[in-house]
Amino acid sequence: MASSPTSQRVLITGANGYIAAWLCRIHLEQGDSVLGTVRAASKGKLLEEIFVQYGDRFKIAVVEDITKPGAFDEVVKGVDIVQHTASPTGFNWKTAEEAIGPAVRGTVGILESVKNFGTSVHRVVLLSSVVAVGLGQPTQGRTVLDESSWNDWAVAEVEEKGDASSPAIMYRASKTLAERAAWKFMDDNKASISFDLAAVNPALNFGPPIPNVGSLDELSRSLAFLYQTLLVNTGVPATFDETDLWFVDVRDVAQALFFAARNPRAGGERFLIAATPYLSQDAVDAANEVDPTIKATVSPGAAGGKTVDLQYDTSKAARILGMTDYRSLKVSIKDSLAFFKTLSVSASV
């Protein structure tokens, strides 16, 4: 595929999301025009206020239900790049289908819309997740995963337990099946489409959001968890330290998505984006270095040298996207703490 022109017309779905808002900013700063979709006009108004300096290079479209057939038919017209970050959210599912069905339909739906109506689109970038590569499965010592890995364990768990599966496992299965469905769509339709696909699979995100949230209720799940860990005196949940987690700053994820959209070599690839292994106690330690007045119910250093067995090979992202200089956990925690001080504390997480 030929190199992209300097200025691109970009569709960013779920534009008010934690990662997507940073992605909007990067594309706009690089001279692109952005059409962002939101589920409610009020969310779009906030974004328009934030990006007012970019004038008519930033516009909003309301797509209320991303799982509805044809939901994206109109917004894919006249754009060059599609950044698909919108995804059904929840964790309050009563059935596995409530988690998996919308995730798969929303992902395949936008690809259908691009195929049928996005005649100028040359690249679709899918925001997937590290959980689609592997997370939570039993490990025997050090295990290294890369972009060839899939979280088939989570899918099998849901197939076995069905609606009795935990919401976390349902989520991991939904991300795995949605991304697999995207790649299957590309393979099934390769003779009749003129665009390619790249997938970005980031680890757990911390870092400040674009300031379009004013209360705790509006935080992303990862930031809400961080707030509780550091500032609500809940200590470090043992269940999180028993899970192999990796961290990456939200701004680095947005940068990776931008590179995946603009780099001709990214087409047909998936990219693991992860900075460092992470235990909840690591966040407490980093916060204590930044602000010694922060009190947690466990002492700094209590992790006692515990290590994360699950390792991610991020060399492809370094080689193709140039993702080699990630923000540290300490920097991300520092910036997150500064943001937390701007929040209304009247709501509970």
C-alpha positions as CSV (number, residue, x, y, z in Angstrom):
1,M,0.0,0.0,0.0
2,A,1.3,3.4,-0.9
3,S,2.3,5.9,1.8
4,S,-0.6,8.0,3.2
5,P,-0.8,11.7,2.3
6,T,0.2,14.1,5.0
7,S,-3.4,15.2,5.9
8,Q,-6.0,12.5,6.4
9,R,-9.8,12.4,7.1
10,V,-10.2,10.3,10.1
11,L,-13.3,8.7,11.7
12,I,-12.8,7.9,15.4
13,T,-15.7,5.9,16.9
14,G,-16.4,6.4,20.6
15,A,-14.5,9.7,20.5
16,N,-15.2,10.7,24.1
17,G,-13.6,7.5,25.4
18,Y,-10.5,7.5,27.7
19,I,-8.1,6.5,24.9
20,A,-10.1,7.9,22.0
21,A,-10.0,11.5,23.3
22,W,-6.2,11.5,23.3
23,L,-6.3,9.9,19.9
24,C,-8.5,12.8,18.6
25,R,-6.0,15.3,19.9
26,I,-3.0,13.5,18.2
27,H,-4.7,13.3,14.8
28,L,-5.7,17.0,15.1
29,E,-2.3,18.1,16.2
30,Q,-0.9,16.3,13.1
31,G,-3.1,18.2,10.8
32,D,-5.8,15.6,10.2
33,S,-9.5,16.2,10.1
34,V,-11.5,14.2,12.6
35,L,-15.1,13.1,12.7
36,G,-15.8,11.6,16.1
37,T,-18.8,9.5,17.0
38,V,-20.5,9.6,20.4
39,R,-23.6,8.0,21.7
40,A,-25.2,11.2,23.0
41,A,-25.1,14.8,21.8
42,S,-24.1,16.0,25.3
43,K,-20.8,14.0,25.1
44,G,-20.1,15.5,21.7
45,K,-20.6,19.1,23.0
46,L,-18.0,18.6,25.6
47,L,-15.5,17.4,23.0
48,E,-16.3,20.3,20.7
49,E,-15.5,22.7,23.6
50,I,-12.2,20.9,24.2
51,F,-11.1,20.9,20.6
52,V,-12.6,24.3,19.6
53,Q,-9.2,25.6,18.4
54,Y,-9.3,23.1,15.5
55,G,-12.4,24.7,14.1
56,D,-14.2,22.7,11.4
57,R,-11.4,20.1,11.3
58,F,-13.2,18.5,14.3
59,K,-16.8,17.4,13.9
60,I,-19.2,15.2,15.9
61,A,-21.8,12.6,14.8
62,V,-24.2,10.8,17.1
63,V,-24.4,7.0,16.7
64,E,-26.6,5.9,19.5
65,D,-26.3,2.1,19.1
66,I,-23.1,0.8,17.6
67,T,-24.5,-2.7,17.4
68,K,-27.4,-1.7,15.1
69,P,-27.1,-3.0,11.5
70,G,-25.9,-0.1,9.4
71,A,-25.1,2.1,12.4
72,F,-21.9,3.4,10.7
73,D,-23.1,3.5,7.1
74,E,-23.2,7.3,6.9
75,V,-20.2,8.2,9.0
76,V,-17.7,6.1,7.0
77,K,-18.4,8.1,3.8
78,G,-15.7,10.4,2.8
79,V,-13.0,9.4,5.3
80,D,-9.6,7.9,4.7
81,I,-8.9,6.2,8.0
82,V,-11.2,4.5,10.5
83,Q,-10.1,4.3,14.1
84,H,-12.6,2.0,15.8
85,T,-12.3,2.4,19.5
86,A,-16.0,2.2,20.5
87,S,-17.0,-0.9,22.3
88,P,-20.0,-1.9,24.5
89,T,-19.2,-1.5,28.1
90,G,-20.6,-2.8,31.3
91,F,-19.4,-5.7,33.5
92,N,-22.9,-5.9,34.8
93,W,-23.9,-8.6,32.3
94,K,-26.4,-11.3,33.4
95,T,-25.5,-13.5,30.5
96,A,-22.4,-14.3,28.4
97,E,-24.3,-13.2,25.3
98,E,-24.8,-9.7,26.7
99,A,-21.0,-9.4,26.8
100,I,-20.0,-11.2,23.6
101,G,-22.8,-10.5,21.2
102,P,-22.6,-6.7,21.1
103,A,-18.8,-6.7,21.0
104,V,-18.8,-8.9,17.9
105,R,-21.7,-7.2,16.2
106,G,-20.2,-3.7,16.7
107,T,-16.8,-4.8,15.3
108,V,-18.1,-6.6,12.3
109,G,-20.7,-3.9,11.7
110,I,-18.3,-1.2,11.1
111,L,-16.3,-3.4,8.7
112,E,-19.5,-4.1,6.8
113,S,-20.2,-0.3,6.7
114,V,-16.7,0.4,5.4
115,K,-17.0,-2.3,2.8
116,N,-20.3,-1.1,1.5
117,F,-20.0,2.7,1.9
118,G,-16.4,3.7,2.8
119,T,-15.1,3.9,-0.7
120,S,-12.1,6.1,0.3
121,V,-11.1,4.2,3.4
122,H,-7.7,2.6,3.1
123,R,-7.0,1.6,6.7
124,V,-9.2,0.5,9.6
125,V,-7.5,0.3,13.0
126,L,-9.2,-1.8,15.7
127,L,-8.6,-1.0,19.4
128,S,-8.5,-4.5,20.8
129,S,-6.9,-5.4,24.1
130,V,-4.1,-7.4,25.7
131,V,-6.8,-9.7,27.1
132,A,-7.4,-10.9,23.5
133,V,-3.8,-12.1,23.4
134,G,-3.8,-13.7,26.8
135,L,-4.6,-12.8,30.4
136,G,-5.8,-14.8,33.4
137,Q,-5.0,-18.3,32.1
138,P,-3.2,-20.7,34.4
139,T,0.6,-20.4,33.9
140,Q,3.5,-22.6,34.8
141,G,6.3,-20.3,35.5
142,R,7.4,-17.6,33.0
143,T,5.2,-17.5,29.9
144,V,5.9,-15.3,27.0
145,L,3.1,-14.2,24.6
146,D,3.2,-12.3,21.4
147,E,0.9,-11.3,18.5
148,S,0.5,-14.9,17.5
149,S,-1.2,-15.7,20.8
150,W,-4.9,-15.7,21.5
151,N,-6.9,-16.0,24.7
152,D,-8.6,-19.2,23.8
153,W,-8.6,-20.1,27.4
154,A,-11.2,-17.4,28.2
155,V,-13.3,-18.4,25.3
156,A,-13.2,-22.1,26.4
157,E,-14.1,-21.0,30.0
158,V,-17.2,-19.2,28.8
159,E,-18.2,-22.1,26.6
160,E,-17.9,-24.4,29.5
161,K,-19.5,-22.3,32.3
162,G,-21.8,-20.1,30.2
163,D,-23.7,-17.5,32.2
164,A,-21.9,-18.7,35.4
165,S,-18.6,-17.3,34.1
166,S,-17.3,-14.2,35.9
167,P,-17.7,-10.8,34.3
168,A,-14.0,-10.6,33.8
169,I,-13.8,-13.8,31.9
170,M,-16.8,-12.8,29.8
171,Y,-15.0,-9.6,29.0
172,R,-11.8,-11.3,27.9
173,A,-13.8,-13.8,25.8
174,S,-15.7,-10.9,24.2
175,K,-12.6,-9.0,23.2
176,T,-11.0,-12.2,21.8
177,L,-14.0,-13.2,19.8
178,A,-14.6,-9.7,18.5
179,E,-11.0,-9.4,17.2
180,R,-11.1,-12.8,15.7
181,A,-14.3,-11.9,14.0
182,A,-12.6,-8.8,12.5
183,W,-9.8,-10.8,11.1
184,K,-12.2,-13.5,9.7
185,F,-14.2,-10.7,8.0
186,M,-11.0,-9.4,6.3
187,D,-10.1,-12.9,5.2
188,D,-13.6,-13.8,3.9
189,N,-13.9,-10.5,2.0
190,K,-10.3,-10.0,0.8
191,A,-11.3,-10.3,-2.9
192,S,-13.9,-7.5,-2.7
193,I,-12.4,-4.8,-0.3
194,S,-9.8,-2.1,-0.9
195,F,-8.8,-1.4,2.8
196,D,-6.7,-3.3,5.3
197,L,-6.9,-3.8,9.0
198,A,-4.5,-3.3,11.9
199,A,-5.2,-4.1,15.5
200,V,-3.7,-2.5,18.6
201,N,-3.8,-4.6,21.8
202,P,-2.9,-2.4,24.9
203,A,-2.3,-3.5,28.5
204,L,-4.0,-1.9,31.5
205,N,-4.2,1.9,31.0
206,F,-3.4,4.6,33.5
207,G,-2.6,8.3,33.0
208,P,-4.8,11.5,32.9
209,P,-7.8,11.7,30.7
210,I,-8.5,14.6,28.4
211,P,-10.4,16.7,30.9
212,N,-13.9,16.0,29.9
213,V,-14.8,14.2,33.1
214,G,-15.7,16.0,36.3
215,S,-16.7,13.4,38.8
216,L,-15.6,9.9,39.9
217,D,-18.7,8.3,38.2
218,E,-17.2,9.2,34.8
219,L,-13.8,7.6,35.2
220,S,-12.7,4.7,33.1
221,R,-12.7,1.3,34.9
222,S,-8.9,1.3,35.1
223,L,-8.7,4.9,36.5
224,A,-11.5,4.1,39.0
225,F,-9.6,1.1,40.2
226,L,-6.4,3.3,40.6
227,Y,-8.4,5.9,42.5
228,Q,-9.7,3.3,44.9
229,T,-6.3,1.8,45.4
230,L,-4.6,5.0,46.2
231,L,-7.1,7.4,47.7
232,V,-10.1,5.5,49.1
233,N,-8.2,3.5,51.7
234,T,-9.1,0.2,50.2
235,G,-5.6,-1.0,50.1
236,V,-4.4,-3.4,47.4
237,P,-7.0,-5.9,46.3
238,A,-5.4,-9.3,46.6
239,T,-7.3,-10.6,43.6
240,F,-5.6,-8.1,41.3
241,D,-2.1,-9.0,42.6
242,E,-2.9,-12.7,41.8
243,T,-3.4,-11.7,38.2
244,D,-0.6,-11.2,35.7
245,L,-1.1,-7.5,34.7
246,W,0.9,-5.2,32.5
247,F,0.6,-1.4,32.4
248,V,0.8,1.2,29.6
249,D,0.0,4.9,29.8
250,V,-3.1,6.0,27.9
251,R,-1.2,8.6,25.9
252,D,1.2,5.9,24.6
253,V,-1.8,3.8,23.5
254,A,-3.2,6.7,21.6
255,Q,0.2,7.3,20.0
256,A,0.4,3.6,18.9
257,L,-3.1,3.8,17.4
258,F,-2.0,6.9,15.4
259,F,1.2,5.1,14.2
260,A,-0.9,2.0,13.2
261,A,-3.2,4.2,11.1
262,R,-0.4,6.1,9.3
263,N,2.3,3.5,8.8
264,P,1.9,1.5,5.6
265,R,3.7,-1.5,7.1
266,A,1.0,-1.8,9.9
267,G,-1.7,-3.2,7.6
268,G,-2.6,-6.8,8.3
269,E,-0.8,-6.8,11.7
270,R,-1.7,-6.8,15.4
271,F,0.4,-5.0,17.9
272,L,1.0,-5.6,21.6
273,I,1.4,-2.3,23.4
274,A,2.7,-2.8,27.0
275,A,5.3,-0.9,29.0
276,T,6.0,-2.9,32.1
277,P,4.7,-5.7,34.4
278,Y,2.4,-4.3,37.1
279,L,1.2,-5.3,40.5
280,S,-1.2,-3.1,42.5
281,Q,1.4,-2.5,45.1
282,D,3.7,-1.1,42.4
283,A,1.2,1.8,42.0
284,V,1.1,2.4,45.7
285,D,4.9,2.5,45.8
286,A,5.0,4.9,42.8
287,A,2.4,7.1,44.4
288,N,4.2,7.2,47.7
289,E,7.4,8.4,45.9
290,V,5.4,11.2,44.3
291,D,3.3,12.1,47.3
292,P,4.4,10.7,50.7
293,T,1.1,11.9,52.3
294,I,-0.9,9.2,50.5
295,K,-1.8,6.6,52.9
296,A,-2.7,3.0,51.9
297,T,-3.7,0.2,54.1
298,V,-0.6,-1.7,53.2
299,S,3.0,-0.4,53.6
300,P,5.0,0.7,50.5
301,G,7.2,-2.2,49.4
302,A,4.8,-4.9,50.7
303,A,4.9,-6.7,47.3
304,G,8.2,-8.1,48.6
305,G,9.8,-8.8,45.2
306,K,6.8,-10.7,43.8
307,T,7.1,-11.0,40.0
308,V,4.7,-11.3,37.2
309,D,5.0,-14.7,35.3
310,L,3.2,-13.6,32.2
311,Q,5.4,-11.7,29.8
312,Y,4.6,-9.9,26.6
313,D,6.9,-9.6,23.6
314,T,6.4,-6.1,22.3
315,S,9.2,-6.2,19.7
316,K,6.9,-6.0,16.7
317,A,5.4,-2.7,17.9
318,A,9.0,-1.4,18.4
319,R,10.1,-2.6,15.0
320,I,7.2,-1.4,12.9
321,L,5.5,1.4,14.9
322,G,8.6,2.7,16.6
323,M,7.1,2.2,20.1
324,T,10.2,2.1,22.1
325,D,9.9,4.9,24.6
326,Y,7.0,4.3,26.9
327,R,6.1,6.5,29.9
328,S,7.0,5.0,33.2
329,L,4.5,3.8,35.8
330,K,5.8,6.6,38.1
331,V,5.1,9.3,35.5
332,S,1.7,7.9,34.8
333,I,0.8,7.7,38.5
334,K,2.1,11.2,39.1
335,D,0.0,12.6,36.3
336,S,-3.0,10.6,37.3
337,L,-2.8,11.9,40.9
338,A,-2.7,15.5,39.6
339,F,-5.8,14.8,37.7
340,F,-7.6,13.2,40.6
341,K,-7.2,16.4,42.6
342,T,-9.5,18.2,40.0
343,L,-12.3,15.7,40.5
344,S,-15.6,16.2,42.4
345,V,-15.5,13.7,45.3
346,S,-19.2,13.8,45.9
347,A,-19.8,10.6,43.8
348,S,-18.5,7.2,44.7
349,V,-16.7,4.7,42.5
